[in-house]
Amino acid sequence: MAKKTVAPAENDRIRLRLLAEEDLEQTLSWRNQDDIRKWFFFQDRIEPANHRAWFEKYQARDNDFVFIIEAKDLDGIPIGQIALYDIDWEQRRGEYGRLMIGEPAAKGKGYAQDATQLVLEVAAEQFGLKEVYLEVYTHNQAARRVYEKSGFIVTESGPEVTKMSYFTHHD
């Protein structure tokens, strides 16, 4: 099944749009930053050829959506990414992740929070999901604060990984 078209979503500070081929160089540079990749479960540096191969497969998946975060107050430049993936359309649930703010000028300014809240709106309104879940390193307190502030609740907490879910108000 082909990937469905998803309209850009925006609020007063940011705009989310689907990842495009021309974003690959930038998203790879963000993902390979040491202070970003240490929070991913797969922490190795990613080679350009592997990133391109991932993108080729990504384009054909109808359950995987990576959004580029553009900052309106920084002239609309791309500053990071966020994703909804492993979507089970029948169960109306999907995973949240791949969040990163890669532009130094945008770090620590609340964009991750804005993007999280906006992607949850997309999950509920455009995708009709009832549940969005995630896994985060238990010691990643900054990310956990963003998720809790956005309405995620802890469903399972272990010494290494915490599982959280957000439930939309869909019937």
N, C-alpha and C positions, 0 to 999 in steps of 0.2 A: 504494500500500500504506500502511496506517495505521501510525503509530508504535507500536512494541511497548511494553508496560508494563515498566518496570524497577524492581525493588524497591530501596529505599534501601540503601546500603552504609555500614558504619561500622567504626571502630576505636576505640581508647580515647580519642582526642582529637577526632575529627571524624565528621560524618555527611554523606554525599552523597545528595542527592535530586534528582529531575528538576526543571528550571526550570518554573515555573508562571506564569500570566498576572500574578498579584499580585506577582511578583518583578521585573517589567519596569522599574518606576521606579527601583528600587534598582540593578539591574544596569546601567542606562543611566548613572546617576550615577557608578558605579565606572568604567565604560568611558570616560567623558569626562574623567576626571582626567588632567591633563597627564603625571604621572609613570607612568601606566599606558598611555595611548594611544601614547606614543612608542615602545613596544616592539611594537606591532601593525603589520603590513604596511600596513593601511589606517589612517592616523593621524588623519584628519579627525574633528572632533566629529560625533556622530551626533544627529540631530534625533529627538524623540519619535515623530513620525509614521513615520519610516523604521525606527525600532526596532520599532514595532508591526507594520509591514508585513513586516519580517523574521520576526517571531514567528509571524505568520499562516502564512507559508510553512514555517517550521520545524516547526510542529505536524503538518504533513502528510508530512514526510520521515521515512522509516523508517531512514535511515542517518546521522542527526544527533542527538546526545544531549548537551545541556548540563546539567551538574549544579551545583546550589547547594552551596557548602561551608558547613556549620554547625559552629561551634566549641562543643564540649560544655563546655569549661572557661570559656566566656564566656556561660553560660546558654543555649547552643544558638542564639545569634544567627547569621544569615547574615553571612559575612565575605568571600565571594568566589565565584568560579565556575571550572569546568574542563570540558572537553568532549572527546568522541570523535565524530568526524564523517567524512564522505566514506568511510563504511564500505563495503567491497566484501565482501558476505556470501559470495560464491562463493570469492573468493581468501582470505577470512578475514584481512583486514587493514584498518586504518583509521588516520586521522590524529588526533593528539593536539594540543590547543591551547586557545586562548581562556582560558588561565589568568590569573586576576588575583585578588589579595587586595586588596579595596577598602576595608576598614574600617581606619582608622589604628591602632587599638589591637591589630590582629592582624598588622600588617606586621612582618617580620623575626623571627617567632617559630616558624618551621618548619612552618607550616600548608601552604605550597605543596608542601613535600616530602611531608608526610602525604597530601595530596590526590592528588599524583601517584602515589604508591605504591598508594593505594586505587583510583584509577581504572584502573590497570594490572591490578589484581585483577579488577575488573568486566569489563575487556576480555577477560581470559583465561577467567574462570569463568562469567560471565553471557552474554557475547557469543561465546565460543569463538574469539576472534581469535588468530592465530599471530604477527602482527606489528603493532606500533603504531609509526608514524613521525611525525616532526615536522620543521619548519624553524624555525630561530631565527637572529636576527641574531648574526653571529660575535662581535661585541663585547659581547653581553649575557652577561657572565661569570656573574652571579648565577643566571640561568636555566639556563645550561649546567651549572653545579655541581649544581643540583637534578636535572637530567635524568641526568647521569652517575652521581650517587649512587643514582638509582633503577634503574640498569641499562641506560640508553640508551647505544648506541655510535655514534661518528661514522662515517657512511657516505660523506660527501662534505663537504669543507670549502673554502669559497671566501672571498674577501676580505669579502663582504657577508653571505652566508648559509651556515649550517652545517646539513647534513641529518643526522639521527640516527634510529636505529631501536632498538626494544626487541622482543626475540623471546621469546614466551611458551614454556612447555614443553608445548604441546599437540601431539598427534600429527597 
